[in-house]
Amino acid sequence: MDPRLKAFRAAGEKAVRFQLQHQQPDGSFIWDDSIRDAYHKQPYSWGISGYLPEAHRLLNWVKANTLQEDGSLRDYNGDVYKLSWFFQGCHRLGRFDLSHPVMGFLMAQQKECGGLPHFAADDRLRSLATAWTGISALYFGRLDVAERAAGWCLGLLDQPEEDRFYFQTTLDGELLTTAMDENAEFVDFNEVEQAYWEIALPWMLMGRLYQATGDRVWVDHANRFFEYQFACAADNFTCTGSGKSSLAASIHFLNTGDARARDGAIAFGEYLLATQYPEGGWRGPTEPDTLLIYIDHAAEYNVWLQEIVGLLGSIE
């Protein structure tokens, strides 16, 4: 195996060991009573690294303490994005007692246009939640839900300004721009440290849909999102917001053989090697110096590192 991939795997292992220091004796992951919703990435992160007893102990605690009748989790306030993370971790572990009710809640949030809000009560739809839930729907075998989410994402390809990527719509699917709403959010291609995940997750969804269907139209759509990713600033694969881009790139390389995608994924892995803190976590240069940041990044970045190793290592 490429020595870089071996180093990525080791960095991810270190990140998991750092997280596990904060699992509580009852299996929970609430190390600070004021932080009640920080365990959504751990089932995926621990499971992909083989820490199965620890992951299942956490899930046992969730089932007994925070799972609600509607499939949401107490203290998450209907956060569709975080619940999609939790769903994927549970489903990969075969914890259908949790993944099925959570997915029921997620599917209930999808609007007629195919998009989903970040929080269930929001008055706008967002790429982050829509594409990540679309990928969750593929895990669940609901191709119809995933394709509806992808249809909403495709509406983002028609951008009105050359140097911006707007990623929110109204509840009926109309793209929100600053001309309509001064609070409309966007990726600015002229600035660094942008929300690159808002492009990366639709790109990833297109790649996953190609894998699920074999229809090359999804590769064509993925290529268009890839070009938007490349239009971003020079740190588009080398900042704290580039993790989802790295997995999208690994999938794209698997599907297409495009070396630019492979190089982007490797660049992110090398960025993580250079910026990991000694205890195992990460913090971006402008982020708060709090334990939550280090732990959250340790969970997420381990996932991307292990996925990069698996996908790129399979086709060396």
N, C-alpha and C positions, 0 to 999 in steps of 0.2 A: 504494500500500500504506500502511496505517496506520503513521505514524512510529514508534509503539511497536514494531511488528513489525520494522521496519528496524533499530531499536536492538537488539532481541533477537538478530537475525542477526549484527550486528557484534560483540556481546559473545561469541557462540559462536565466531566466527572467531578472536577474540583468544585464547579458551581453547584452541583447537586449536593455534595457533602456539606457545603456551606449552608444550603437551605435546610438540610436535615437537622442541623444543630438547633433549629428553632421549632421543630415539631414538638408538640406537648405530649405529656404522658398518656392523655386520653385519645391521642391520635389527631387532635385538632391542629390547626396552624394559625392560631391567634396568639401571637407572642406579646401583643400589646392590646389591651382591652379597648383602646380607641380605634383600632384598625380591625374591622370585622369582615372585610371582603377581599382578602389578599391571598386566597388559596385557589383561585380559579385556574391557574396555569400549572399548579403542582402535579395533578394527576397525569397530565401529558408529559411533563418534564421528567418526573420520577419513573413513569412507566417505560418511556423510550430508553432509559438508561438501565433498566432492569431492577430498579428498587421497588419491587412489587409488594412486599408486605407493608412497607411504609405507605405506599399509595393506597392500598386497600384499607389500611387502618384509618387514613384520612377520609376515605369515602364512606366507611362505616359511620364515622362521626358525623359527616354531613347528612347522611340519611336519617340518623337518629335525632339530629339537632336543628338543621337549617332548611331541609327540603320542605317546600310549601305545597299545598293541595293543587295549585295551578301549574306546578312544575318549575316555578321560580325558586330562588334561594333567598332566605331571609337576609336582610342587610344589603342586598345587591340592587335594590330599587329598580328592578326591571332592566338592568344593564345587558342589552342584547349581545354586545361584543364579548363581555366577560363570560356570560352564560354559554356562548358558543365555544369559547376556550374550554370551559368546564365540560361541556358535552363531548367534545372530541377526546379529551383525556379519558372520560368514563367509558365511552363507546369502544375506544381502542383496547381498554382493559376488560371488556366484556361485562361491564357493570350496567346491564340493561335496566336494573331496578332504579337507576338514577338517570341514565341517558335517555330512556324513553319518555319519562315525564318532562324532563328539561327540554327535549326536542319538541314536545307538544306545545310548550309555552312559546318557544322560538317561532314555530310555524304560525302560531296565532298572531304574531306581530307583523307578518308580511302583508303589505298593502296590495291593493288591486294592481298597481303598476309594477309590482315585483320587488320594490325596495323595502328596506326596514329602517326604523329609527335606531339611534344609538341607545337611547332609553325609551322604554315603551310609551311614556307620556309625551315624548318630544313632538313638536309640530313640523319637523323636517326629517328627511331620510338621508342616510349617510353611507358612503362607500365602505367604510370600516366595518360597520355592522352588516350591511347587505352582502358583501362578498364573502366574509368569514362565515356567515350563516349559510350562504349558498354552498360553500365547501362542506360545512357540517351536514347539509342535506344530502350530499353525495355519500358521505359515510353512512347515512341512515337509509340509503336506497331510494330517496325521493328525488328522482331526476327532474320531475315536474317543478318542484320547489326551486331546485338549483337553476334550472333554465329560466325560470321567471326572474330570479335574482340576477342572472347574467344579462337578461334583456334590459333590466334597469341599468346595469353597469354600462352596457353598450351605449346608452344615451349620454354617458359622460365623454364619449369620444368626440362629440361635436362641440368643441370648445370655442367660445366667441373671441378669445384673445390668445395671441401667439405665445405669450410668456407666462400664462397662468393655466392651472388645471383646477377648475372648480369641482368640488366633490360632494355637494349637498343638493337635494331637490326639495320641492314642496311635497306634500303628501300624495299629490296626484302625478308626481314625476317630472315637474318642470324644473329645469336647472336653475339654481339660485346663484346669481352673480351680484357683485357689488352695485351694479346699476339698479337692481331690484331691491336689495337689502344690504345696507352698509355693513352688516355683521356676517355676510356670506363668507365662508372660508375657502381657501384655495392654497395650492402649492405654487410658490413663486419660483420660476425657473432661474431667476437671477440671484437668488439668495441661497445660502447654505443652511443645513440643519432644518430642512423642511419636513412636512408630514408625508414622507415618501410612501408610507404604507397605504395611503389612500389610492395610489396608483398600483402598488404592488399586489394588493389583495385581489382586485379585479383581474390583473394579469395572471395571478395564481389560479383563480377560478376558471379562467379560460383554458389553462393547461390541464387542470383536473377534468374539465368537461371533455376535452379531447381524449384523455385516457379512458373516460367512462363510456364514450360513444363511438370513438374512432372516426368521427366526422371532422374532416380537416378544416371546416369553416371555423372551428374553435382555435385552430393554430393561426389562422389569418387574423382573428380578433386578438389573440395573444400577442402577435407581432405588433399590432398597433399600440397596445399598452406598453410593450417593450420600448417602442420608439419614444413614447412620452417619458418613460423612465430615463432614457438616455438624454433627453432634452433637459433634464434637471441639472443642477449645479454639480461640480466635480466630486462632491462628497456623496453622491447618490447611492454608492455602495459602501461607504466608509464613515458612517456616523451612527449614533445610537438609534436613529430611526430607520436604518437600512436592513434590519433583520428579516422582515417579511419579504423584502426585495430579494434577499439571498435565497430563500426557499423557492420563490417564484422563478428565479434564475436557474436554480438547479433542476426544477421540473422542466423548464423551457429547454435546457440543454439536453435532458433525457429525451424530450419529444422531438427536438429539431436538430440537435448536433451543433447549434450555433455557439461557436467558441466564445463569443462576447459574453454570453450568459454564464458560461462556466467561469470565465475570468472575473465576472462581477461577484459571483458567489465566493470564490477564493479570496477576493479582495476583502470581503466582509469578514471572513474567518480570520484573516491575518490582522485586520483591525482589532478584532476581539482579543487575539493573542497579545497585541501590543498594549491594550488598555485594561486588561483584567487586573483587579486589585488583589493583593496577596491573599486575602481571606477567601476569594473566589467569586466575588460579585463585580458589578460594573456600575458606573455612574457617569452620565454625560457631563461635559464641562459647565453647562448652564443649569444643571438639575440640582435640587436640594440635597444637601449632604445628610440624608436620613437613612436609617436601616431599611425602610420600606423600598427605597429606590434600588439599593444593592440586591435585595432579595428578589424583587420583581424582575429585574434584569437577569439575575442568575437563573431564574426559572425559564424565562423566555429564550434567552440566548443559548442555553443548553439545548433546547429543542432545535433551534436553527443549526447549531453546530452538529448535532447528531444526524439531522436530516441531510445536511451537506455531505457529511462523511458517507452516509448510506447511499445516496443517489450518485454522487460523483465517484465514490469508490467502486460502485457497481459497474462503471463503464470506463475505467482507467485504460 
